[in-house]
């Protein structure tokens, strides 16, 4: 047990922030320490409700999460929010403004908000979001919310991390058309329509009705579970209790065995992803293949070689491949 791990288990918030910074680090000298930390914390993880929240930019994710988070802390829960912000492809920088957008929740003693840059990761989920989630669980948080940037593959990415996936839809901008996008609907365990107040209330109700109708023809991911559609208003606090009740109902529908099975499948996917990353790093680090990879990249870019064939040539050139 490392000193940092002991401080995390003692629920030291400064240590929690340091631990997440460590596991997010891409510096080679930090990676071994991060693995040691996670190994020490792993037996104390798994006790939180893992909830993913995603939706198109502008749908009101941060506003809803703050209202929902304040509702949960009011019930006595300890909440961690892992908010992934988009990164600039040019500079690599990220605004990381969620603590500003969730100012009241950020000040609550039973809430912890950690913004992280997507840094180009596929699906708008930070590369080390899984590890950060485990660290938060070890620190005693019983609900972990993962908010993604909501771009393209984010729904798939966050669904592969959590027990319950909440899809947010807005009352305007054609969001009602999401009801016919079967792939997204099949991922959603719960749908929440945001901004259901004032002049937008009628539109929000129409979207909820359209999505409810669409969900009736979509095969549910959990046998016997029909994803509910909830009209919410972060400004009025409407729908927060219903949303938490729906998450609880979904977890009960999964059952302990279902949650364990879902997490086991996610862990296998996590392992395969890590293995693929390490294999690529090994190929790039070896002097015999690094130059070849650079040449193959140029051939792929120029259209002279198919990417699949280039990948096979790179793998075949590795000394380990020749000896087996």
BALOBA-1460 file (C-alpha; in Angstrom, 3 decimals):
// residues 324
<rec num="1" residu="x" x="0.000" y="0.000" z="0.000"/>
<rec num="2" residu="x" x="1.581" y="3.259" z="-1.127"/>
<rec num="3" residu="x" x="1.228" y="6.479" z="0.902"/>
<rec num="4" residu="x" x="-0.882" y="8.011" z="-1.878"/>
<rec num="5" residu="x" x="-3.196" y="4.986" z="-1.922"/>
<rec num="6" residu="x" x="-3.622" y="5.207" z="1.846"/>
<rec num="7" residu="x" x="-4.559" y="8.875" z="1.584"/>
<rec num="8" residu="x" x="-7.068" y="8.140" z="-1.181"/>
<rec num="9" residu="x" x="-8.685" y="5.415" z="0.950"/>
<rec num="10" residu="x" x="-8.780" y="7.895" z="3.838"/>
<rec num="11" residu="x" x="-10.852" y="10.151" z="1.529"/>
<rec num="12" residu="x" x="-8.275" y="12.910" z="1.318"/>
<rec num="13" residu="x" x="-9.588" y="15.105" z="-1.527"/>
<rec num="14" residu="x" x="-6.159" y="16.495" z="-2.363"/>
<rec num="15" residu="x" x="-4.815" y="12.950" z="-2.630"/>
<rec num="16" residu="x" x="-7.763" y="12.022" z="-4.844"/>
<rec num="17" residu="x" x="-6.910" y="14.831" z="-7.260"/>
<rec num="18" residu="x" x="-3.236" y="13.833" z="-7.215"/>
<rec num="19" residu="x" x="-4.104" y="10.193" z="-7.878"/>
<rec num="20" residu="x" x="-6.256" y="11.051" z="-10.900"/>
<rec num="21" residu="x" x="-3.511" y="13.316" z="-12.237"/>
<rec num="22" residu="x" x="-1.093" y="10.419" z="-11.860"/>
<rec num="23" residu="x" x="-3.249" y="7.885" z="-13.717"/>
<rec num="24" residu="x" x="-3.955" y="10.416" z="-16.471"/>
<rec num="25" residu="x" x="-0.283" y="11.202" z="-16.960"/>
<rec num="26" residu="x" x="1.358" y="10.114" z="-20.203"/>
<rec num="27" residu="x" x="4.875" y="10.431" z="-18.802"/>
<rec num="28" residu="x" x="6.631" y="7.031" z="-18.843"/>
<rec num="29" residu="x" x="8.040" y="7.590" z="-15.357"/>
<rec num="30" residu="x" x="4.497" y="8.010" z="-13.963"/>
<rec num="31" residu="x" x="2.965" y="4.946" z="-15.593"/>
<rec num="32" residu="x" x="4.596" y="2.366" z="-13.322"/>
<rec num="33" residu="x" x="3.586" y="4.341" z="-10.232"/>
<rec num="34" residu="x" x="0.037" y="4.618" z="-11.575"/>
<rec num="35" residu="x" x="-0.165" y="0.847" z="-12.087"/>
<rec num="36" residu="x" x="1.041" y="0.261" z="-8.523"/>
<rec num="37" residu="x" x="-1.558" y="2.704" z="-7.219"/>
<rec num="38" residu="x" x="-4.417" y="1.076" z="-9.118"/>
<rec num="39" residu="x" x="-3.373" y="-2.399" z="-7.997"/>
<rec num="40" residu="x" x="-3.509" y="-1.218" z="-4.383"/>
<rec num="41" residu="x" x="-6.899" y="0.454" z="-4.801"/>
<rec num="42" residu="x" x="-8.603" y="-2.204" z="-6.936"/>
<rec num="43" residu="x" x="-9.953" y="-4.315" z="-4.019"/>
<rec num="44" residu="x" x="-11.786" y="-1.232" z="-2.730"/>
<rec num="45" residu="x" x="-13.512" y="-0.393" z="-6.006"/>
<rec num="46" residu="x" x="-16.792" y="-1.448" z="-7.575"/>
<rec num="47" residu="x" x="-19.182" y="-0.149" z="-4.931"/>
<rec num="48" residu="x" x="-20.532" y="2.867" z="-6.807"/>
<rec num="49" residu="x" x="-23.443" y="3.286" z="-9.168"/>
<rec num="50" residu="x" x="-21.763" y="4.095" z="-12.500"/>
<rec num="51" residu="x" x="-23.882" y="6.393" z="-14.638"/>
<rec num="52" residu="x" x="-23.006" y="7.807" z="-18.051"/>
<rec num="53" residu="x" x="-24.619" y="10.969" z="-19.377"/>
<rec num="54" residu="x" x="-24.276" y="12.035" z="-22.983"/>
<rec num="55" residu="x" x="-26.026" y="14.201" z="-25.505"/>
<rec num="56" residu="x" x="-25.411" y="16.678" z="-28.278"/>
<rec num="57" residu="x" x="-23.465" y="19.856" z="-27.446"/>
<rec num="58" residu="x" x="-25.833" y="22.526" z="-26.139"/>
<rec num="59" residu="x" x="-28.395" y="20.067" z="-24.839"/>
<rec num="60" residu="x" x="-27.677" y="21.183" z="-21.280"/>
<rec num="61" residu="x" x="-25.570" y="18.334" z="-19.864"/>
<rec num="62" residu="x" x="-23.637" y="20.386" z="-17.328"/>
<rec num="63" residu="x" x="-26.735" y="22.273" z="-16.177"/>
<rec num="64" residu="x" x="-28.685" y="19.068" z="-15.681"/>
<rec num="65" residu="x" x="-25.777" y="17.346" z="-13.941"/>
<rec num="66" residu="x" x="-25.494" y="20.170" z="-11.441"/>
<rec num="67" residu="x" x="-29.210" y="20.046" z="-10.609"/>
<rec num="68" residu="x" x="-29.139" y="16.246" z="-10.486"/>
<rec num="69" residu="x" x="-25.957" y="16.248" z="-8.402"/>
<rec num="70" residu="x" x="-27.425" y="18.651" z="-5.859"/>
<rec num="71" residu="x" x="-30.471" y="16.377" z="-5.628"/>
<rec num="72" residu="x" x="-28.220" y="13.361" z="-4.941"/>
<rec num="73" residu="x" x="-26.087" y="15.118" z="-2.334"/>
<rec num="74" residu="x" x="-29.319" y="16.281" z="-0.720"/>
<rec num="75" residu="x" x="-30.220" y="12.601" z="-0.347"/>
<rec num="76" residu="x" x="-26.903" y="11.925" z="1.387"/>
<rec num="77" residu="x" x="-24.990" y="10.465" z="-1.541"/>
<rec num="78" residu="x" x="-21.339" y="11.181" z="-2.231"/>
<rec num="79" residu="x" x="-21.018" y="12.126" z="-5.880"/>
<rec num="80" residu="x" x="-18.040" y="12.204" z="-8.234"/>
<rec num="81" residu="x" x="-18.434" y="13.792" z="-11.663"/>
<rec num="82" residu="x" x="-15.877" y="12.991" z="-14.345"/>
<rec num="83" residu="x" x="-16.488" y="15.593" z="-17.022"/>
<rec num="84" residu="x" x="-14.649" y="15.186" z="-20.301"/>
<rec num="85" residu="x" x="-14.083" y="18.370" z="-22.305"/>
<rec num="86" residu="x" x="-13.154" y="18.563" z="-25.993"/>
<rec num="87" residu="x" x="-9.533" y="19.307" z="-26.771"/>
<rec num="88" residu="x" x="-8.105" y="21.451" z="-29.526"/>
<rec num="89" residu="x" x="-6.669" y="19.345" z="-32.342"/>
<rec num="90" residu="x" x="-4.152" y="22.129" z="-33.025"/>
<rec num="91" residu="x" x="-2.844" y="23.029" z="-29.579"/>
<rec num="92" residu="x" x="-4.022" y="20.070" z="-27.523"/>
<rec num="93" residu="x" x="-5.492" y="22.512" z="-25.010"/>
<rec num="94" residu="x" x="-8.877" y="22.219" z="-23.344"/>
<rec num="95" residu="x" x="-11.079" y="24.768" z="-21.622"/>
<rec num="96" residu="x" x="-12.077" y="22.408" z="-18.782"/>
<rec num="97" residu="x" x="-14.883" y="24.729" z="-17.755"/>
<rec num="98" residu="x" x="-17.202" y="22.305" z="-15.960"/>
<rec num="99" residu="x" x="-16.304" y="23.572" z="-12.494"/>
<rec num="100" residu="x" x="-17.385" y="27.004" z="-13.689"/>
<rec num="101" residu="x" x="-20.612" y="25.674" z="-15.202"/>
<rec num="102" residu="x" x="-21.332" y="23.629" z="-12.044"/>
<rec num="103" residu="x" x="-20.197" y="26.248" z="-9.534"/>
<rec num="104" residu="x" x="-22.706" y="25.391" z="-6.794"/>
<rec num="105" residu="x" x="-22.140" y="21.639" z="-7.025"/>
<rec num="106" residu="x" x="-18.358" y="22.152" z="-7.099"/>
<rec num="107" residu="x" x="-18.548" y="23.844" z="-3.692"/>
<rec num="108" residu="x" x="-20.551" y="21.044" z="-2.090"/>
<rec num="109" residu="x" x="-18.499" y="19.008" z="0.416"/>
<rec num="110" residu="x" x="-20.002" y="15.706" z="-0.783"/>
<rec num="111" residu="x" x="-19.288" y="16.333" z="-4.472"/>
<rec num="112" residu="x" x="-16.087" y="16.102" z="-6.474"/>
<rec num="113" residu="x" x="-15.864" y="17.378" z="-10.046"/>
<rec num="114" residu="x" x="-12.917" y="16.440" z="-12.188"/>
<rec num="115" residu="x" x="-12.732" y="17.889" z="-15.722"/>
<rec num="116" residu="x" x="-10.378" y="16.062" z="-18.068"/>
<rec num="117" residu="x" x="-9.400" y="16.735" z="-21.675"/>
<rec num="118" residu="x" x="-10.552" y="14.261" z="-24.305"/>
<rec num="119" residu="x" x="-7.128" y="14.764" z="-25.923"/>
<rec num="120" residu="x" x="-8.250" y="13.265" z="-29.199"/>
<rec num="121" residu="x" x="-9.543" y="10.033" z="-27.655"/>
<rec num="122" residu="x" x="-12.176" y="8.301" z="-29.755"/>
<rec num="123" residu="x" x="-15.708" y="8.922" z="-28.591"/>
<rec num="124" residu="x" x="-15.010" y="11.973" z="-26.451"/>
<rec num="125" residu="x" x="-14.021" y="9.938" z="-23.415"/>
<rec num="126" residu="x" x="-10.650" y="10.637" z="-21.872"/>
<rec num="127" residu="x" x="-8.160" y="7.794" z="-22.246"/>
<rec num="128" residu="x" x="-7.944" y="7.200" z="-18.508"/>
<rec num="129" residu="x" x="-11.570" y="7.792" z="-17.532"/>
<rec num="130" residu="x" x="-11.882" y="4.163" z="-16.394"/>
<rec num="131" residu="x" x="-8.954" y="4.501" z="-14.007"/>
<rec num="132" residu="x" x="-10.235" y="7.825" z="-12.676"/>
<rec num="133" residu="x" x="-13.584" y="6.173" z="-11.990"/>
<rec num="134" residu="x" x="-11.909" y="3.410" z="-9.973"/>
<rec num="135" residu="x" x="-9.939" y="5.954" z="-7.950"/>
<rec num="136" residu="x" x="-13.165" y="7.812" z="-7.111"/>
<rec num="137" residu="x" x="-14.832" y="4.590" z="-6.005"/>
<rec num="138" residu="x" x="-11.880" y="3.760" z="-3.747"/>
<rec num="139" residu="x" x="-12.200" y="7.238" z="-2.232"/>
<rec num="140" residu="x" x="-15.721" y="6.413" z="-1.059"/>
<rec num="141" residu="x" x="-17.966" y="8.002" z="-3.677"/>
<rec num="142" residu="x" x="-21.104" y="5.908" z="-4.108"/>
<rec num="143" residu="x" x="-22.279" y="7.538" z="-7.352"/>
<rec num="144" residu="x" x="-19.946" y="8.296" z="-10.272"/>
<rec num="145" residu="x" x="-21.295" y="10.296" z="-13.199"/>
<rec num="146" residu="x" x="-19.344" y="10.365" z="-16.457"/>
<rec num="147" residu="x" x="-20.232" y="13.263" z="-18.741"/>
<rec num="148" residu="x" x="-18.896" y="13.158" z="-22.294"/>
<rec num="149" residu="x" x="-18.479" y="15.840" z="-24.920"/>
<rec num="150" residu="x" x="-21.290" y="14.325" z="-26.953"/>
<rec num="151" residu="x" x="-19.615" y="13.965" z="-30.333"/>
<rec num="152" residu="x" x="-20.317" y="11.051" z="-32.649"/>
<rec num="153" residu="x" x="-19.030" y="7.957" z="-30.880"/>
<rec num="154" residu="x" x="-19.441" y="9.351" z="-27.349"/>
<rec num="155" residu="x" x="-22.648" y="7.409" z="-26.724"/>
<rec num="156" residu="x" x="-20.904" y="4.120" z="-27.568"/>
<rec num="157" residu="x" x="-17.808" y="5.025" z="-25.562"/>
<rec num="158" residu="x" x="-19.612" y="6.006" z="-22.366"/>
<rec num="159" residu="x" x="-22.022" y="3.058" z="-22.563"/>
<rec num="160" residu="x" x="-18.968" y="0.783" z="-22.415"/>
<rec num="161" residu="x" x="-17.920" y="2.313" z="-19.078"/>
<rec num="162" residu="x" x="-21.063" y="2.412" z="-16.980"/>
<rec num="163" residu="x" x="-23.945" y="0.426" z="-15.524"/>
<rec num="164" residu="x" x="-26.653" y="2.826" z="-16.701"/>
<rec num="165" residu="x" x="-26.499" y="5.125" z="-19.717"/>
<rec num="166" residu="x" x="-28.670" y="8.244" z="-19.766"/>
<rec num="167" residu="x" x="-29.152" y="9.915" z="-23.152"/>
<rec num="168" residu="x" x="-30.115" y="13.593" z="-23.077"/>
<rec num="169" residu="x" x="-32.246" y="15.128" z="-25.830"/>
<rec num="170" residu="x" x="-33.253" y="18.761" z="-26.173"/>
<rec num="171" residu="x" x="-36.631" y="20.166" z="-27.152"/>
<rec num="172" residu="x" x="-35.294" y="22.013" z="-30.211"/>
<rec num="173" residu="x" x="-32.843" y="21.711" z="-33.054"/>
<rec num="174" residu="x" x="-34.374" y="18.553" z="-34.503"/>
<rec num="175" residu="x" x="-33.485" y="16.393" z="-31.491"/>
<rec num="176" residu="x" x="-36.808" y="14.593" z="-31.904"/>
<rec num="177" residu="x" x="-35.239" y="12.923" z="-34.965"/>
<rec num="178" residu="x" x="-32.976" y="11.038" z="-32.566"/>
<rec num="179" residu="x" x="-35.985" y="8.795" z="-32.085"/>
<rec num="180" residu="x" x="-35.364" y="7.147" z="-35.449"/>
<rec num="181" residu="x" x="-31.627" y="6.596" z="-34.889"/>
<rec num="182" residu="x" x="-31.876" y="3.008" z="-33.843"/>
<rec num="183" residu="x" x="-28.242" y="2.535" z="-32.818"/>
<rec num="184" residu="x" x="-28.367" y="5.342" z="-30.270"/>
<rec num="185" residu="x" x="-31.754" y="4.309" z="-28.952"/>
<rec num="186" residu="x" x="-30.520" y="0.755" z="-28.378"/>
<rec num="187" residu="x" x="-27.747" y="2.095" z="-26.147"/>
<rec num="188" residu="x" x="-29.984" y="4.262" z="-23.982"/>
<rec num="189" residu="x" x="-31.133" y="2.778" z="-20.697"/>
<rec num="190" residu="x" x="-32.915" y="6.021" z="-19.820"/>
<rec num="191" residu="x" x="-33.765" y="9.077" z="-21.917"/>
<rec num="192" residu="x" x="-34.088" y="12.528" z="-20.359"/>
<rec num="193" residu="x" x="-35.519" y="15.452" z="-22.309"/>
<rec num="194" residu="x" x="-33.953" y="18.681" z="-21.050"/>
<rec num="195" residu="x" x="-35.202" y="22.274" z="-20.787"/>
<rec num="196" residu="x" x="-38.778" y="21.204" z="-20.114"/>
<rec num="197" residu="x" x="-39.927" y="24.565" z="-18.764"/>
<rec num="198" residu="x" x="-41.376" y="27.869" z="-19.929"/>
<rec num="199" residu="x" x="-41.992" y="28.214" z="-23.635"/>
<rec num="200" residu="x" x="-40.072" y="24.990" z="-24.351"/>
<rec num="201" residu="x" x="-42.253" y="22.762" z="-22.189"/>
<rec num="202" residu="x" x="-44.666" y="21.866" z="-24.983"/>
<rec num="203" residu="x" x="-41.816" y="21.071" z="-27.369"/>
<rec num="204" residu="x" x="-40.128" y="18.939" z="-24.700"/>
<rec num="205" residu="x" x="-43.308" y="16.946" z="-24.196"/>
<rec num="206" residu="x" x="-43.593" y="16.368" z="-27.949"/>
<rec num="207" residu="x" x="-40.019" y="15.075" z="-28.096"/>
<rec num="208" residu="x" x="-40.691" y="12.785" z="-25.128"/>
<rec num="209" residu="x" x="-43.791" y="11.368" z="-26.824"/>
<rec num="210" residu="x" x="-41.938" y="10.800" z="-30.126"/>
<rec num="211" residu="x" x="-39.003" y="9.085" z="-28.419"/>
<rec num="212" residu="x" x="-41.295" y="6.933" z="-26.258"/>
<rec num="213" residu="x" x="-43.038" y="5.721" z="-29.403"/>
<rec num="214" residu="x" x="-39.712" y="4.972" z="-31.093"/>
<rec num="215" residu="x" x="-38.425" y="3.028" z="-28.089"/>
<rec num="216" residu="x" x="-41.372" y="0.647" z="-28.254"/>
<rec num="217" residu="x" x="-40.008" y="-0.855" z="-31.469"/>
<rec num="218" residu="x" x="-36.402" y="-1.061" z="-30.265"/>
<rec num="219" residu="x" x="-35.241" y="-4.268" z="-28.660"/>
<rec num="220" residu="x" x="-34.218" y="-3.426" z="-25.073"/>
<rec num="221" residu="x" x="-30.692" y="-4.225" z="-23.918"/>
<rec num="222" residu="x" x="-32.112" y="-5.724" z="-20.705"/>
<rec num="223" residu="x" x="-34.919" y="-8.247" z="-20.943"/>
<rec num="224" residu="x" x="-38.075" y="-6.763" z="-19.509"/>
<rec num="225" residu="x" x="-36.688" y="-3.238" z="-19.267"/>
<rec num="226" residu="x" x="-38.421" y="-0.488" z="-21.226"/>
<rec num="227" residu="x" x="-36.260" y="2.674" z="-21.159"/>
<rec num="228" residu="x" x="-38.299" y="5.459" z="-19.576"/>
<rec num="229" residu="x" x="-38.404" y="8.956" z="-21.082"/>
<rec num="230" residu="x" x="-38.354" y="11.733" z="-18.497"/>
<rec num="231" residu="x" x="-39.027" y="15.424" z="-19.094"/>
<rec num="232" residu="x" x="-36.648" y="17.445" z="-16.928"/>
<rec num="233" residu="x" x="-35.967" y="21.062" z="-16.040"/>
<rec num="234" residu="x" x="-32.683" y="21.883" z="-14.350"/>
<rec num="235" residu="x" x="-33.907" y="25.425" z="-13.639"/>
<rec num="236" residu="x" x="-37.025" y="24.208" z="-11.818"/>
<rec num="237" residu="x" x="-35.458" y="21.018" z="-10.466"/>
<rec num="238" residu="x" x="-38.147" y="19.023" z="-12.216"/>
<rec num="239" residu="x" x="-37.524" y="15.393" z="-13.042"/>
<rec num="240" residu="x" x="-34.458" y="14.924" z="-10.839"/>
<rec num="241" residu="x" x="-36.171" y="12.553" z="-8.410"/>
<rec num="242" residu="x" x="-37.714" y="10.665" z="-11.335"/>
<rec num="243" residu="x" x="-34.315" y="10.347" z="-13.022"/>
<rec num="244" residu="x" x="-32.680" y="8.904" z="-9.899"/>
<rec num="245" residu="x" x="-35.626" y="6.555" z="-9.404"/>
<rec num="246" residu="x" x="-35.274" y="5.356" z="-13.001"/>
<rec num="247" residu="x" x="-31.552" y="4.673" z="-12.474"/>
<rec num="248" residu="x" x="-32.409" y="2.639" z="-9.372"/>
<rec num="249" residu="x" x="-35.109" y="0.746" z="-11.245"/>
<rec num="250" residu="x" x="-32.670" y="-0.020" z="-14.053"/>
<rec num="251" residu="x" x="-30.059" y="-1.335" z="-11.635"/>
<rec num="252" residu="x" x="-32.691" y="-3.553" z="-10.010"/>
<rec num="253" residu="x" x="-33.729" y="-4.812" z="-13.454"/>
<rec num="254" residu="x" x="-30.112" y="-5.715" z="-14.151"/>
<rec num="255" residu="x" x="-29.706" y="-7.339" z="-10.770"/>
<rec num="256" residu="x" x="-26.389" y="-8.021" z="-9.073"/>
<rec num="257" residu="x" x="-25.550" y="-10.736" z="-11.605"/>
<rec num="258" residu="x" x="-26.404" y="-8.494" z="-14.547"/>
<rec num="259" residu="x" x="-24.267" y="-5.631" z="-13.267"/>
<rec num="260" residu="x" x="-21.381" y="-8.022" z="-12.614"/>
<rec num="261" residu="x" x="-21.729" y="-9.499" z="-16.105"/>
<rec num="262" residu="x" x="-21.819" y="-6.058" z="-17.736"/>
<rec num="263" residu="x" x="-18.744" y="-4.916" z="-15.808"/>
<rec num="264" residu="x" x="-16.864" y="-8.130" z="-16.635"/>
<rec num="265" residu="x" x="-17.482" y="-7.583" z="-20.356"/>
<rec num="266" residu="x" x="-16.341" y="-3.973" z="-20.010"/>
<rec num="267" residu="x" x="-13.177" y="-5.090" z="-18.214"/>
<rec num="268" residu="x" x="-12.357" y="-7.484" z="-21.074"/>
<rec num="269" residu="x" x="-12.811" y="-4.677" z="-23.591"/>
<rec num="270" residu="x" x="-10.602" y="-2.458" z="-21.436"/>
<rec num="271" residu="x" x="-7.894" y="-5.168" z="-21.409"/>
<rec num="272" residu="x" x="-8.023" y="-5.547" z="-25.200"/>
<rec num="273" residu="x" x="-7.767" y="-1.790" z="-25.651"/>
<rec num="274" residu="x" x="-4.753" y="-1.590" z="-23.351"/>
<rec num="275" residu="x" x="-3.136" y="-4.551" z="-25.087"/>
<rec num="276" residu="x" x="-3.592" y="-2.954" z="-28.516"/>
<rec num="277" residu="x" x="-2.062" y="0.273" z="-27.254"/>
<rec num="278" residu="x" x="0.940" y="-1.509" z="-25.748"/>
<rec num="279" residu="x" x="1.527" y="-3.530" z="-28.915"/>
<rec num="280" residu="x" x="1.543" y="-0.369" z="-31.019"/>
<rec num="281" residu="x" x="3.926" y="1.326" z="-28.575"/>
<rec num="282" residu="x" x="6.218" y="-1.717" z="-28.708"/>
<rec num="283" residu="x" x="6.284" y="-1.635" z="-32.511"/>
<rec num="284" residu="x" x="7.032" y="2.080" z="-32.578"/>
<rec num="285" residu="x" x="9.746" y="1.794" z="-29.944"/>
<rec num="286" residu="x" x="11.709" y="-1.005" z="-31.649"/>
<rec num="287" residu="x" x="14.437" y="0.365" z="-33.951"/>
<rec num="288" residu="x" x="13.816" y="-2.282" z="-36.622"/>
<rec num="289" residu="x" x="10.134" y="-1.418" z="-36.991"/>
<rec num="290" residu="x" x="9.969" y="2.296" z="-36.162"/>
<rec num="291" residu="x" x="11.474" y="3.347" z="-39.517"/>
<rec num="292" residu="x" x="9.304" y="0.801" z="-41.345"/>
<rec num="293" residu="x" x="6.152" y="2.165" z="-39.712"/>
<rec num="294" residu="x" x="7.064" y="5.688" z="-40.809"/>
<rec num="295" residu="x" x="7.556" y="4.469" z="-44.391"/>
<rec num="296" residu="x" x="4.322" y="2.456" z="-44.328"/>
<rec num="297" residu="x" x="2.428" y="5.502" z="-43.065"/>
<rec num="298" residu="x" x="3.672" y="7.487" z="-46.068"/>
<rec num="299" residu="x" x="2.582" y="4.714" z="-48.434"/>
<rec num="300" residu="x" x="-0.855" y="4.550" z="-46.829"/>
<rec num="301" residu="x" x="-1.188" y="8.349" z="-46.991"/>
<rec num="302" residu="x" x="-0.285" y="8.376" z="-50.687"/>
<rec num="303" residu="x" x="-2.739" y="5.610" z="-51.492"/>
<rec num="304" residu="x" x="-0.084" y="3.135" z="-52.612"/>
<rec num="305" residu="x" x="-0.856" y="0.645" z="-49.837"/>
<rec num="306" residu="x" x="-4.022" y="-0.400" z="-48.045"/>
<rec num="307" residu="x" x="-3.994" y="0.280" z="-44.269"/>
<rec num="308" residu="x" x="-4.790" y="-3.359" z="-43.429"/>
<rec num="309" residu="x" x="-1.858" y="-4.647" z="-45.486"/>
<rec num="310" residu="x" x="0.447" y="-1.996" z="-44.019"/>
<rec num="311" residu="x" x="-0.500" y="-3.065" z="-40.504"/>
<rec num="312" residu="x" x="0.238" y="-6.715" z="-41.319"/>
<rec num="313" residu="x" x="3.637" y="-5.807" z="-42.756"/>
<rec num="314" residu="x" x="4.519" y="-3.783" z="-39.667"/>
<rec num="315" residu="x" x="3.542" y="-6.611" z="-37.337"/>
<rec num="316" residu="x" x="5.363" y="-9.232" z="-39.406"/>
<rec num="317" residu="x" x="8.566" y="-7.145" z="-39.301"/>
<rec num="318" residu="x" x="8.756" y="-7.197" z="-35.508"/>
<rec num="319" residu="x" x="11.494" y="-9.582" z="-34.227"/>
<rec num="320" residu="x" x="9.018" y="-11.307" z="-31.937"/>
<rec num="321" residu="x" x="6.802" y="-12.167" z="-34.890"/>
<rec num="322" residu="x" x="9.686" y="-13.702" z="-36.841"/>
<rec num="323" residu="x" x="10.699" y="-15.959" z="-33.960"/>
<rec num="324" residu="x" x="7.237" y="-17.491" z="-33.498"/>
